[in-house]
Amino acid sequence: MDVKEAVQVAKAYVAELFDDENIRNVGLEEVDRSEDGNTWTITIDFSRPWESYNGPLASVMQSQSRSYKQVHIRDKYKRVFSITSKTGT
């Protein structure tokens, strides 16, 4: 599997897993492949509706909290085997 395919797998997994939370603005943060080439770690970020700043200064602040998830994929099987939280970068 190449890097583009690994990212597609990670994004699709996150979108499906968090579908009921109405996530949006899904983005790619980091891509890492293990030294042995067997595992991809893809960091995906997204926003949740309750993480948005909705105060009177929202248009000025334009601040929004993001969630970061590391998706771990076995290259051989092209499947996610775990997902973990990562603090914001």
KOLGU-4560 file (N, C-alpha, C; in nm, 3 decimals, padded with zeros to 5 digits):
<recs>
<n_xx: 00.086 n_yy: -00.117 n_zz: 00.000 ca_xx: 00.000 ca_yy: 00.000 ca_zz: 00.000 c_xx: 00.090 c_yy: 00.123 c_zz: 00.000 mol: A seq: 1 type: MET>
<n_xx: 00.054 n_yy: 00.222 n_zz: -00.080 ca_xx: 00.134 ca_yy: 00.345 ca_zz: -00.081 c_xx: 00.072 c_yy: 00.446 c_zz: 00.016 mol: A seq: 2 type: ASP>
<n_xx: 00.137 n_yy: 00.561 n_zz: 00.030 ca_xx: 00.095 ca_yy: 00.660 ca_zz: 00.128 c_xx: -00.045 c_yy: 00.713 c_zz: 00.099 mol: A seq: 3 type: VAL>
<n_xx: -00.079 n_yy: 00.735 n_zz: -00.026 ca_xx: -00.212 ca_yy: 00.785 ca_zz: -00.060 c_xx: -00.321 c_yy: 00.687 c_zz: -00.020 mol: A seq: 4 type: LYS>
<n_xx: -00.297 n_yy: 00.561 n_zz: -00.043 ca_xx: -00.396 ca_yy: 00.460 ca_zz: -00.006 c_xx: -00.409 c_yy: 00.450 c_zz: 00.146 mol: A seq: 5 type: GLU>
<n_xx: -00.298 n_yy: 00.459 n_zz: 00.217 ca_xx: -00.301 ca_yy: 00.453 ca_zz: 00.364 c_xx: -00.382 c_yy: 00.571 c_zz: 00.419 mol: A seq: 6 type: ALA>
<n_xx: -00.363 n_yy: 00.689 n_zz: 00.363 ca_xx: -00.438 ca_yy: 00.806 ca_zz: 00.406 c_xx: -00.587 c_yy: 00.789 c_zz: 00.377 mol: A seq: 7 type: VAL>
<n_xx: -00.621 n_yy: 00.736 n_zz: 00.262 ca_xx: -00.761 ca_yy: 00.713 ca_zz: 00.227 c_xx: -00.826 c_yy: 00.616 c_zz: 00.325 mol: A seq: 8 type: GLN>
<n_xx: -00.755 n_yy: 00.509 n_zz: 00.359 ca_xx: -00.807 ca_yy: 00.412 ca_zz: 00.455 c_xx: -00.831 c_yy: 00.479 c_zz: 00.589 mol: A seq: 9 type: VAL>
<n_xx: -00.736 n_yy: 00.559 n_zz: 00.635 ca_xx: -00.747 ca_yy: 00.626 ca_zz: 00.765 c_xx: -00.864 c_yy: 00.725 c_zz: 00.767 mol: A seq: 10 type: ALA>
<n_xx: -00.875 n_yy: 00.807 n_zz: 00.664 ca_xx: -00.983 ca_yy: 00.906 ca_zz: 00.660 c_xx: -01.120 c_yy: 00.838 c_zz: 00.655 mol: A seq: 11 type: LYS>
<n_xx: -01.133 n_yy: 00.734 n_zz: 00.574 ca_xx: -01.260 ca_yy: 00.662 ca_zz: 00.564 c_xx: -01.297 c_yy: 00.599 c_zz: 00.697 mol: A seq: 12 type: ALA>
<n_xx: -01.198 n_yy: 00.544 n_zz: 00.766 ca_xx: -01.223 ca_yy: 00.480 ca_zz: 00.895 c_xx: -01.271 c_yy: 00.582 c_zz: 00.998 mol: A seq: 13 type: TYR>
<n_xx: -01.204 n_yy: 00.695 n_zz: 01.006 ca_xx: -01.242 ca_yy: 00.799 ca_zz: 01.101 c_xx: -01.382 c_yy: 00.852 c_zz: 01.067 mol: A seq: 14 type: VAL>
<n_xx: -01.409 n_yy: 00.879 n_zz: 00.941 ca_xx: -01.540 ca_yy: 00.930 ca_zz: 00.899 c_xx: -01.652 c_yy: 00.833 c_zz: 00.939 mol: A seq: 15 type: ALA>
<n_xx: -01.630 n_yy: 00.705 n_zz: 00.919 ca_xx: -01.731 ca_yy: 00.605 ca_zz: 00.953 c_xx: -01.745 c_yy: 00.590 c_zz: 01.105 mol: A seq: 16 type: GLU>
<n_xx: -01.634 n_yy: 00.584 n_zz: 01.175 ca_xx: -01.636 ca_yy: 00.563 ca_zz: 01.319 c_xx: -01.704 c_yy: 00.677 c_zz: 01.394 mol: A seq: 17 type: LEU>
<n_xx: -01.681 n_yy: 00.800 n_zz: 01.349 ca_xx: -01.735 ca_yy: 00.917 ca_zz: 01.417 c_xx: -01.855 c_yy: 00.977 c_zz: 01.345 mol: A seq: 18 type: PHE>
<n_xx: -01.917 n_yy: 00.902 n_zz: 01.258 ca_xx: -02.029 ca_yy: 00.949 ca_zz: 01.178 c_xx: -02.142 c_yy: 01.006 c_zz: 01.263 mol: A seq: 19 type: ASP>
<n_xx: -02.175 n_yy: 00.942 n_zz: 01.372 ca_xx: -02.286 ca_yy: 00.988 ca_zz: 01.456 c_xx: -02.255 c_yy: 01.116 c_zz: 01.533 mol: A seq: 20 type: ASP>
<n_xx: -02.130 n_yy: 01.161 n_zz: 01.531 ca_xx: -02.091 ca_yy: 01.285 ca_zz: 01.599 c_xx: -02.088 c_yy: 01.405 c_zz: 01.505 mol: A seq: 21 type: GLU>
<n_xx: -02.125 n_yy: 01.382 n_zz: 01.380 ca_xx: -02.130 ca_yy: 01.490 ca_zz: 01.280 c_xx: -01.998 c_yy: 01.567 c_zz: 01.269 mol: A seq: 22 type: ASN>
<n_xx: -01.888 n_yy: 01.495 n_zz: 01.261 ca_xx: -01.759 ca_yy: 01.561 ca_zz: 01.249 c_xx: -01.749 c_yy: 01.632 c_zz: 01.114 mol: A seq: 23 type: ILE>
<n_xx: -01.662 n_yy: 01.732 n_zz: 01.109 ca_xx: -01.642 ca_yy: 01.806 ca_zz: 00.985 c_xx: -01.498 c_yy: 01.854 c_zz: 00.978 mol: A seq: 24 type: ARG>
<n_xx: -01.462 n_yy: 01.909 n_zz: 00.865 ca_xx: -01.327 ca_yy: 01.961 ca_zz: 00.844 c_xx: -01.221 c_yy: 01.855 c_zz: 00.871 mol: A seq: 25 type: ASN>
<n_xx: -01.244 n_yy: 01.735 n_zz: 00.818 ca_xx: -01.149 ca_yy: 01.626 ca_zz: 00.837 c_xx: -01.023 c_yy: 01.656 c_zz: 00.757 mol: A seq: 26 type: VAL>
<n_xx: -00.908 n_yy: 01.644 n_zz: 00.823 ca_xx: -00.783 ca_yy: 01.675 ca_zz: 00.755 c_xx: -00.671 c_yy: 01.579 c_zz: 00.793 mol: A seq: 27 type: GLY>
<n_xx: -00.570 n_yy: 01.581 n_zz: 00.713 ca_xx: -00.450 ca_yy: 01.501 ca_zz: 00.735 c_xx: -00.348 c_yy: 01.585 c_zz: 00.809 mol: A seq: 28 type: LEU>
<n_xx: -00.290 n_yy: 01.530 n_zz: 00.915 ca_xx: -00.187 ca_yy: 01.600 ca_zz: 00.991 c_xx: -00.049 c_yy: 01.539 c_zz: 00.968 mol: A seq: 29 type: GLU>
<n_xx: -00.038 n_yy: 01.408 n_zz: 00.988 ca_xx: 00.093 ca_yy: 01.342 ca_zz: 00.979 c_xx: 00.080 c_yy: 01.203 c_zz: 00.921 mol: A seq: 30 type: GLU>
<n_xx: 00.188 n_yy: 01.159 n_zz: 00.860 ca_xx: 00.198 ca_yy: 01.022 ca_zz: 00.809 c_xx: 00.332 c_yy: 00.967 c_zz: 00.854 mol: A seq: 31 type: VAL>
<n_xx: 00.329 n_yy: 00.847 n_zz: 00.908 ca_xx: 00.453 ca_yy: 00.781 ca_zz: 00.950 c_xx: 00.443 c_yy: 00.634 c_zz: 00.916 mol: A seq: 32 type: ASP>
<n_xx: 00.552 n_yy: 00.579 n_zz: 00.871 ca_xx: 00.558 ca_yy: 00.435 ca_zz: 00.841 c_xx: 00.667 c_yy: 00.376 c_zz: 00.928 mol: A seq: 33 type: ARG>
<n_xx: 00.638 n_yy: 00.261 n_zz: 00.987 ca_xx: 00.736 ca_yy: 00.197 ca_zz: 01.074 c_xx: 00.861 c_yy: 00.160 c_zz: 00.995 mol: A seq: 34 type: SER>
<n_xx: 00.970 n_yy: 00.146 n_zz: 01.067 ca_xx: 01.097 ca_yy: 00.114 ca_zz: 01.001 c_xx: 01.092 c_yy: -00.017 c_zz: 00.925 mol: A seq: 35 type: GLU>
<n_xx: 01.015 n_yy: -00.113 n_zz: 00.977 ca_xx: 01.005 ca_yy: -00.242 ca_zz: 00.908 c_xx: 00.905 c_yy: -00.239 c_zz: 00.792 mol: A seq: 36 type: ASP>
<n_xx: 00.834 n_yy: -00.126 n_zz: 00.778 ca_xx: 00.741 ca_yy: -00.110 ca_zz: 00.666 c_xx: 00.608 c_yy: -00.179 c_zz: 00.683 mol: A seq: 37 type: GLY>
<n_xx: 00.582 n_yy: -00.233 n_zz: 00.802 ca_xx: 00.459 ca_yy: -00.311 ca_zz: 00.823 c_xx: 00.341 c_yy: -00.230 c_zz: 00.874 mol: A seq: 38 type: ASN>
<n_xx: 00.367 n_yy: -00.114 n_zz: 00.929 ca_xx: 00.261 ca_yy: -00.038 ca_zz: 00.994 c_xx: 00.266 c_yy: 00.109 c_zz: 00.955 mol: A seq: 39 type: THR>
<n_xx: 00.149 n_yy: 00.163 n_zz: 00.924 ca_xx: 00.132 ca_yy: 00.305 ca_zz: 00.899 c_xx: 00.067 c_yy: 00.367 c_zz: 01.022 mol: A seq: 40 type: TRP>
<n_xx: 00.111 n_yy: 00.486 n_zz: 01.060 ca_xx: 00.045 ca_yy: 00.564 ca_zz: 01.163 c_xx: 00.008 c_yy: 00.696 c_zz: 01.097 mol: A seq: 41 type: THR>
<n_xx: -00.122 n_yy: 00.716 n_zz: 01.081 ca_xx: -00.174 ca_yy: 00.833 ca_zz: 01.013 c_xx: -00.249 c_yy: 00.918 c_zz: 01.116 mol: A seq: 42 type: ILE>
<n_xx: -00.210 n_yy: 01.043 n_zz: 01.130 ca_xx: -00.281 ca_yy: 01.133 ca_zz: 01.222 c_xx: -00.382 c_yy: 01.214 c_zz: 01.142 mol: A seq: 43 type: THR>
<n_xx: -00.509 n_yy: 01.199 n_zz: 01.183 ca_xx: -00.620 ca_yy: 01.268 ca_zz: 01.120 c_xx: -00.679 c_yy: 01.365 c_zz: 01.222 mol: A seq: 44 type: ILE>
<n_xx: -00.711 n_yy: 01.485 n_zz: 01.178 ca_xx: -00.775 ca_yy: 01.581 ca_zz: 01.268 c_xx: -00.911 c_yy: 01.619 c_zz: 01.212 mol: A seq: 45 type: ASP>
<n_xx: -00.999 n_yy: 01.661 n_zz: 01.302 ca_xx: -01.133 ca_yy: 01.701 ca_zz: 01.264 c_xx: -01.193 c_yy: 01.786 c_zz: 01.374 mol: A seq: 46 type: PHE>
<n_xx: -01.304 n_yy: 01.851 n_zz: 01.343 ca_xx: -01.374 ca_yy: 01.929 ca_zz: 01.444 c_xx: -01.511 c_yy: 01.866 c_zz: 01.468 mol: A seq: 47 type: SER>
<n_xx: -01.556 n_yy: 01.883 n_zz: 01.591 ca_xx: -01.688 ca_yy: 01.837 ca_zz: 01.632 c_xx: -01.773 c_yy: 01.961 c_zz: 01.655 mol: A seq: 48 type: ARG>
<n_xx: -01.905 n_yy: 01.949 n_zz: 01.638 ca_xx: -01.991 ca_yy: 02.067 ca_zz: 01.653 c_xx: -01.974 c_yy: 02.137 c_zz: 01.787 mol: A seq: 49 type: PRO>
<n_xx: -01.956 n_yy: 02.065 n_zz: 01.895 ca_xx: -01.946 ca_yy: 02.127 ca_zz: 02.026 c_xx: -01.807 c_yy: 02.186 c_zz: 02.055 mol: A seq: 50 type: TRP>
<n_xx: -01.713 n_yy: 02.168 n_zz: 01.966 ca_xx: -01.580 ca_yy: 02.224 ca_zz: 01.985 c_xx: -01.564 c_yy: 02.361 c_zz: 01.918 mol: A seq: 51 type: GLU>
<n_xx: -01.665 n_yy: 02.406 n_zz: 01.849 ca_xx: -01.659 ca_yy: 02.535 ca_zz: 01.780 c_xx: -01.688 c_yy: 02.649 c_zz: 01.876 mol: A seq: 52 type: SER>
<n_xx: -01.620 n_yy: 02.759 n_zz: 01.855 ca_xx: -01.646 ca_yy: 02.879 ca_zz: 01.933 c_xx: -01.767 c_yy: 02.949 c_zz: 01.872 mol: A seq: 53 type: TYR>
<n_xx: -01.871 n_yy: 02.969 n_zz: 01.953 ca_xx: -01.994 ca_yy: 03.028 ca_zz: 01.902 c_xx: -02.030 c_yy: 03.159 c_zz: 01.969 mol: A seq: 54 type: ASN>
<n_xx: -01.937 n_yy: 03.219 n_zz: 02.038 ca_xx: -01.965 ca_yy: 03.344 ca_zz: 02.108 c_xx: -01.980 c_yy: 03.461 c_zz: 02.013 mol: A seq: 55 type: GLY>
<n_xx: -02.002 n_yy: 03.580 n_zz: 02.068 ca_xx: -02.022 ca_yy: 03.699 ca_zz: 01.986 c_xx: -01.899 c_yy: 03.738 c_zz: 01.903 mol: A seq: 56 type: PRO>
<n_xx: -01.783 n_yy: 03.691 n_zz: 01.943 ca_xx: -01.661 ca_yy: 03.723 ca_zz: 01.869 c_xx: -01.615 c_yy: 03.609 c_zz: 01.778 mol: A seq: 57 type: LEU>
<n_xx: -01.705 n_yy: 03.517 n_zz: 01.748 ca_xx: -01.668 ca_yy: 03.398 ca_zz: 01.670 c_xx: -01.605 c_yy: 03.435 c_zz: 01.536 mol: A seq: 58 type: ALA>
<n_xx: -01.659 n_yy: 03.534 n_zz: 01.466 ca_xx: -01.605 ca_yy: 03.569 ca_zz: 01.335 c_xx: -01.466 c_yy: 03.630 c_zz: 01.346 mol: A seq: 59 type: SER>
<n_xx: -01.439 n_yy: 03.697 n_zz: 01.456 ca_xx: -01.307 ca_yy: 03.758 ca_zz: 01.476 c_xx: -01.208 c_yy: 03.653 c_zz: 01.525 mol: A seq: 60 type: VAL>
<n_xx: -01.250 n_yy: 03.574 n_zz: 01.619 ca_xx: -01.162 ca_yy: 03.475 ca_zz: 01.681 c_xx: -01.128 c_yy: 03.362 c_zz: 01.584 mol: A seq: 61 type: MET>
<n_xx: -01.228 n_yy: 03.316 n_zz: 01.512 ca_xx: -01.213 ca_yy: 03.203 ca_zz: 01.421 c_xx: -01.136 c_yy: 03.089 c_zz: 01.484 mol: A seq: 62 type: GLN>
<n_xx: -01.154 n_yy: 03.074 n_zz: 01.612 ca_xx: -01.084 ca_yy: 02.965 ca_zz: 01.679 c_xx: -01.174 c_yy: 02.844 c_zz: 01.689 mol: A seq: 63 type: SER>
<n_xx: -01.113 n_yy: 02.732 n_zz: 01.673 ca_xx: -01.188 ca_yy: 02.609 ca_zz: 01.677 c_xx: -01.096 c_yy: 02.501 c_zz: 01.731 mol: A seq: 64 type: GLN>
<n_xx: -01.146 n_yy: 02.430 n_zz: 01.825 ca_xx: -01.070 ca_yy: 02.319 ca_zz: 01.880 c_xx: -01.074 c_yy: 02.203 c_zz: 01.781 mol: A seq: 65 type: SER>
<n_xx: -00.970 n_yy: 02.124 n_zz: 01.780 ca_xx: -00.963 ca_yy: 02.010 ca_zz: 01.689 c_xx: -00.939 c_yy: 01.884 c_zz: 01.769 mol: A seq: 66 type: ARG>
<n_xx: -00.988 n_yy: 01.772 n_zz: 01.718 ca_xx: -00.958 ca_yy: 01.641 ca_zz: 01.773 c_xx: -00.856 c_yy: 01.576 c_zz: 01.681 mol: A seq: 67 type: SER>
<n_xx: -00.759 n_yy: 01.510 n_zz: 01.742 ca_xx: -00.653 ca_yy: 01.443 ca_zz: 01.666 c_xx: -00.656 c_yy: 01.295 c_zz: 01.699 mol: A seq: 68 type: TYR>
<n_xx: -00.661 n_yy: 01.212 n_zz: 01.596 ca_xx: -00.662 ca_yy: 01.067 ca_zz: 01.615 c_xx: -00.551 c_yy: 01.005 c_zz: 01.532 mol: A seq: 69 type: LYS>
<n_xx: -00.479 n_yy: 00.913 n_zz: 01.595 ca_xx: -00.378 ca_yy: 00.838 ca_zz: 01.522 c_xx: -00.439 c_yy: 00.704 c_zz: 01.482 mol: A seq: 70 type: GLN>
<n_xx: -00.440 n_yy: 00.681 n_zz: 01.353 ca_xx: -00.496 ca_yy: 00.559 ca_zz: 01.298 c_xx: -00.380 c_yy: 00.468 c_zz: 01.260 mol: A seq: 71 type: VAL>
<n_xx: -00.380 n_yy: 00.347 n_zz: 01.316 ca_xx: -00.271 ca_yy: 00.252 ca_zz: 01.293 c_xx: -00.321 c_yy: 00.143 c_zz: 01.197 mol: A seq: 72 type: HIS>
<n_xx: -00.248 n_yy: 00.128 n_zz: 01.088 ca_xx: -00.290 ca_yy: 00.038 ca_zz: 00.980 c_xx: -00.181 c_yy: -00.064 c_zz: 00.952 mol: A seq: 73 type: ILE>
<n_xx: -00.219 n_yy: -00.188 n_zz: 00.945 ca_xx: -00.126 ca_yy: -00.294 ca_zz: 00.903 c_xx: -00.119 c_yy: -00.291 c_zz: 00.750 mol: A seq: 74 type: ARG>
<n_xx: 00.000 n_yy: -00.272 n_zz: 00.699 ca_xx: 00.020 ca_yy: -00.261 ca_zz: 00.555 c_xx: -00.025 c_yy: -00.387 c_zz: 00.482 mol: A seq: 75 type: ASP>
<n_xx: 00.010 n_yy: -00.501 n_zz: 00.535 ca_xx: -00.019 ca_yy: -00.629 ca_zz: 00.469 c_xx: -00.168 c_yy: -00.650 c_zz: 00.447 mol: A seq: 76 type: LYS>
<n_xx: -00.249 n_yy: -00.612 n_zz: 00.545 ca_xx: -00.393 ca_yy: -00.638 ca_zz: 00.538 c_xx: -00.475 c_yy: -00.516 c_zz: 00.496 mol: A seq: 77 type: TYR>
<n_xx: -00.410 n_yy: -00.400 n_zz: 00.493 ca_xx: -00.475 ca_yy: -00.274 ca_zz: 00.457 c_xx: -00.596 c_yy: -00.248 c_zz: 00.547 mol: A seq: 78 type: LYS>
<n_xx: -00.580 n_yy: -00.282 n_zz: 00.674 ca_xx: -00.688 ca_yy: -00.264 ca_zz: 00.770 c_xx: -00.640 c_yy: -00.193 c_zz: 00.895 mol: A seq: 79 type: ARG>
<n_xx: -00.730 n_yy: -00.117 n_zz: 00.952 ca_xx: -00.700 ca_yy: -00.047 ca_zz: 01.077 c_xx: -00.701 c_yy: -00.148 c_zz: 01.190 mol: A seq: 80 type: VAL>
<n_xx: -00.599 n_yy: -00.143 n_zz: 01.276 ca_xx: -00.598 ca_yy: -00.231 ca_zz: 01.391 c_xx: -00.613 c_yy: -00.155 c_zz: 01.521 mol: A seq: 81 type: PHE>
<n_xx: -00.594 n_yy: -00.024 n_zz: 01.520 ca_xx: -00.623 ca_yy: 00.057 ca_zz: 01.638 c_xx: -00.631 c_yy: 00.204 c_zz: 01.601 mol: A seq: 82 type: SER>
<n_xx: -00.694 n_yy: 00.277 n_zz: 01.692 ca_xx: -00.702 ca_yy: 00.421 ca_zz: 01.679 c_xx: -00.681 c_yy: 00.479 c_zz: 01.819 mol: A seq: 83 type: ILE>
<n_xx: -00.596 n_yy: 00.581 n_zz: 01.828 ca_xx: -00.564 ca_yy: 00.640 ca_zz: 01.958 c_xx: -00.575 c_yy: 00.792 c_zz: 01.947 mol: A seq: 84 type: THR>
<n_xx: -00.592 n_yy: 00.854 n_zz: 02.062 ca_xx: -00.599 ca_yy: 01.000 ca_zz: 02.066 c_xx: -00.458 c_yy: 01.058 c_zz: 02.067 mol: A seq: 85 type: SER>
<n_xx: -00.446 n_yy: 01.176 n_zz: 02.010 ca_xx: -00.320 ca_yy: 01.248 ca_zz: 02.012 c_xx: -00.351 c_yy: 01.391 c_zz: 02.049 mol: A seq: 86 type: LYS>
<n_xx: -00.269 n_yy: 01.449 n_zz: 02.132 ca_xx: -00.290 ca_yy: 01.589 ca_zz: 02.166 c_xx: -00.263 c_yy: 01.675 c_zz: 02.045 mol: A seq: 87 type: THR>
<n_xx: -00.324 n_yy: 01.791 n_zz: 02.040 ca_xx: -00.310 ca_yy: 01.882 ca_zz: 01.926 c_xx: -00.168 c_yy: 01.921 c_zz: 01.899 mol: A seq: 88 type: GLY>
<n_xx: -00.140 n_yy: 01.948 n_zz: 01.771 ca_xx: -00.006 ca_yy: 01.987 ca_zz: 01.730 c_xx: 00.000 c_yy: 02.133 c_zz: 01.697 mol: A seq: 89 type: THR>
</recs>
